[in-house]
């Protein structure tokens, strides 16, 4: 059997921190290699706000399988057709947006895990097997042990229910969606507002109490360091376009400064 171990899930269970980034625009399969070479533990293909289709995801995940990086998908909606298919085409985990109730969490875990942990329909994915042979029993045991399930609390209602959400079996991690959360709290875009800090701390405390990895998606380095220090362990930083823009802008500014001094 030649199935990949989900190193992110394994590390989070051991209490370690993992860092990754989001892919929102690049559709080339080489993005998996690029992110792996950069040293990220995982990449998240964003199908909630971007334009990726399943064939494109499959190509990227085929490459990711050969690299030391864990491929994840933020699904469009956290319902069975999106969750199960993302996993079938090669994702090792799913990020579930706008989760607010225990009923939604139960639906997510039922959709992502095979019996006895859930109710996912059995199809032995050649994306994961890479056309090797194994038994259905081995495949089911591997999938249930290596599928990473991450929920996103993004509203006041989710914060109010956070203990109930993270206490349910099958939830591995949380990744706070801070932009939608700030919108829900009436402080849109104010990532450093005291109410945001209070919300982050509430999620960390609830996760730690129930053995779930707390996480977040942030874009500023100073804030990233602050919340890593405070216990965020599934840490998503920026995205493909933001990193390209920041690096390009910094480099052109340096070159233009040099040209100005020279001329």
C-alpha positions in Angstrom: 0.0 0.0 0.0 1.4 3.4 -1.0 -0.8 6.0 0.7 0.5 9.3 2.1 0.5 10.0 5.8 -1.1 13.3 6.6 1.8 15.0 8.3 -0.2 18.0 9.3 -2.8 16.0 11.1 -0.1 13.9 12.8 1.7 17.1 13.9 -1.4 18.8 15.2 -2.3 15.7 17.2 1.1 15.9 18.8 0.6 19.5 19.8 2.8 21.0 17.2 2.2 24.1 15.0 1.9 23.9 11.2 2.2 26.8 8.8 0.6 27.0 5.3 -0.8 29.4 2.8 -3.8 29.8 0.5 -3.9 29.4 -3.3 -6.5 31.7 -4.8 -5.3 32.3 -8.4 -2.5 30.0 -9.7 -3.9 27.1 -11.6 -0.6 25.5 -12.6 0.1 22.1 -11.0 3.6 23.5 -10.3 2.1 25.7 -7.5 2.3 22.6 -5.3 6.0 22.3 -6.0 6.6 26.0 -5.5 4.8 26.1 -2.1 6.6 22.9 -1.1 10.0 24.4 -1.9 9.1 27.5 0.0 8.8 25.3 3.1 5.0 25.4 3.8 3.5 22.4 5.6 0.3 22.7 3.6 -1.5 24.6 0.9 -5.2 25.4 0.8 -6.9 25.5 -2.6 -9.7 28.1 -2.1 -12.8 27.0 -3.9 -15.0 29.3 -1.8 -13.9 32.6 -3.4 -11.9 31.4 -6.4 -12.5 29.7 -9.8 -10.9 26.3 -9.5 -12.6 23.2 -11.0 -12.1 19.6 -10.0 -9.9 18.7 -12.9 -7.5 21.5 -12.0 -7.5 20.4 -8.4 -6.7 16.9 -9.4 -3.7 18.0 -11.4 -2.4 20.1 -8.5 -2.9 17.3 -6.0 -1.2 14.8 -8.2 1.9 16.9 -8.0 1.4 17.6 -4.3 1.4 13.9 -3.7 5.0 13.7 -4.8 6.1 16.6 -2.5 6.3 17.0 1.2 3.3 19.2 1.4 -0.3 18.5 2.5 -3.0 19.5 0.0 -6.3 20.9 1.5 -9.4 22.4 0.0 -11.6 25.2 1.4 -14.9 24.0 0.0 -17.5 26.2 -1.6 -20.1 25.1 0.9 -19.7 22.5 3.7 -22.1 20.0 2.2 -21.6 16.4 1.1 -21.1 16.9 -2.7 -18.3 19.4 -2.1 -16.7 17.7 0.9 -16.6 14.1 -0.4 -15.6 15.1 -3.9 -12.7 17.3 -2.7 -11.4 14.4 -0.8 -11.9 12.0 -3.7 -9.9 14.1 -6.1 -6.9 14.1 -3.8 -7.3 16.5 -0.9 -6.0 15.2 2.4 -8.4 17.5 4.3 -11.1 20.1 4.0 -11.6 23.6 5.4 -15.3 24.2 6.1 -16.5 27.8 5.9 -19.3 29.5 7.9 -19.8 26.7 10.4 -22.2 27.9 13.2 -24.1 24.9 14.7 -23.4 21.4 16.0 -25.8 20.0 13.4 -23.5 21.4 10.7 -20.5 19.9 12.3 -22.2 16.5 12.4 -23.1 16.8 8.7 -19.4 17.6 7.9 -17.9 14.7 9.8 -20.6 12.3 8.4 -19.6 13.5 4.9 -15.8 13.2 5.4 -15.3 10.0 7.3 -16.2 6.4 6.4 -18.2 4.2 8.7 -18.0 3.7 11.6 -16.9 7.3 12.0 -19.2 8.8 9.4 -21.3 8.0 6.4 -19.1 8.9 3.4 -19.8 6.9 0.3 -16.9 4.5 -0.5 -14.9 5.0 -3.6 -11.2 4.1 -3.6 -9.6 7.1 -5.2 -6.8 6.5 -7.6 -5.7 10.1 -6.8 -4.7 8.9 -3.3 -3.7 5.4 -4.4 -1.7 6.6 -7.4 -3.1 3.5 -9.1 -1.6 1.1 -6.6 -3.6 -1.7 -5.2 -5.0 -2.1 -1.7 -8.0 -3.6 0.0 -11.1 -1.6 0.8 -10.5 -2.2 4.5 -7.0 -0.8 4.4 -8.2 2.2 2.3 -11.0 3.1 4.7 -8.7 2.8 7.8 -6.1 5.0 6.1 -8.7 7.6 5.0 -10.3 7.9 8.5 -6.9 8.2 10.1 -5.5 10.8 7.6 -8.4 13.1 6.6 -8.1 16.5 8.3 -11.4 18.2 9.1 -11.2 21.9 9.9 -14.1 24.2 10.7 -14.2 27.9 10.3 -16.1 30.0 12.9 -16.8 33.3 11.1 -19.8 34.9 12.9 -20.9 35.9 16.3 -23.2 32.8 16.4 -20.2 30.6 15.8 -18.4 32.2 18.7 -21.4 31.7 20.9 -21.4 28.0 20.0 -17.7 27.5 19.9 -17.6 25.0 22.8 -20.3 22.9 21.3 -18.6 23.0 17.9 -15.1 21.9 18.9 -16.3 19.3 21.4 -17.8 17.0 18.7 -15.8 14.0 17.6 -14.1 14.2 14.2 -13.1 17.9 14.3 -9.3 18.2 14.1 -8.8 21.9 13.9 -10.3 25.4 13.7 -9.3 28.1 11.2 -10.8 31.4 12.2 -12.0 33.4 9.2 -11.2 36.9 10.6 -12.5 39.0 7.7 -16.0 37.6 7.8 -15.8 37.5 11.6 -15.0 41.2 11.7 -17.9 41.9 9.4 -20.3 39.9 11.7 -19.0 41.8 14.7 -19.6 45.2 13.1 -15.9 46.1 12.9 -15.2 45.1 9.4 -11.5 45.1 8.5 -10.3 46.0 12.0 -8.1 42.9 12.6 -6.5 44.4 15.7 -9.7 45.6 17.4 -10.0 44.4 21.0 -13.1 42.5 20.2 -11.2 40.5 17.6 -8.5 39.7 20.1 -11.2 38.6 22.6 -12.7 36.3 19.9 -9.4 34.8 19.0 -8.6 34.0 22.7 -12.0 32.5 23.2 -11.5 30.1 20.3 -8.0 29.2 21.5 -9.3 28.4 25.0 -12.2 26.3 23.7 -9.9 24.3 21.3 -7.3 23.7 24.0 -10.0 22.4 26.3 -11.2 19.9 23.8 -8.0 18.8 22.2 -8.6 20.6 18.9 -5.9 22.6 17.2 -6.7 26.4 17.1 -5.9 28.2 13.9 -6.4 31.3 11.9 -5.7 33.0 8.5 -3.8 36.3 8.8 -1.9 38.5 6.4 0.4 40.7 8.5 3.7 39.3 9.8 3.6 41.1 13.2 0.1 39.9 14.0 1.0 36.4 12.7 3.9 36.2 15.2 1.7 37.5 18.0 -1.0 34.8 17.6 1.5 32.0 16.9 3.0 32.9 20.3 -0.5 32.9 21.9 -1.2 29.4 20.7 -2.5 29.3 17.2 -1.3 26.0 15.7 -2.9 25.7 12.2 -1.6 29.0 10.9 -2.4 30.1 7.4 -0.5 33.1 6.1 -1.4 35.3 3.2 -2.1 33.7 -0.2 -0.3 33.2 -3.6 -1.2 36.6 -5.0 -0.5 38.6 -1.9 2.9 37.1 -1.5 3.7 37.7 -5.2 2.5 41.3 -5.0 4.4 42.0 -1.8 7.7 40.5 -3.0 7.4 42.2 -6.4 6.6 45.6 -4.9 9.5 45.4 -2.5 11.9 44.4 -5.2 10.8 47.1 -7.8 11.0 49.7 -5.0 14.6 48.8 -4.3 15.6 48.8 -7.9 13.9 52.2 -8.6 15.6 53.6 -5.6 19.0 52.4 -6.9 18.3 53.8 -10.4 17.3 57.1 -8.8 20.6 57.3 -6.9 22.6 56.3 -9.9 21.0 58.8 -12.2 
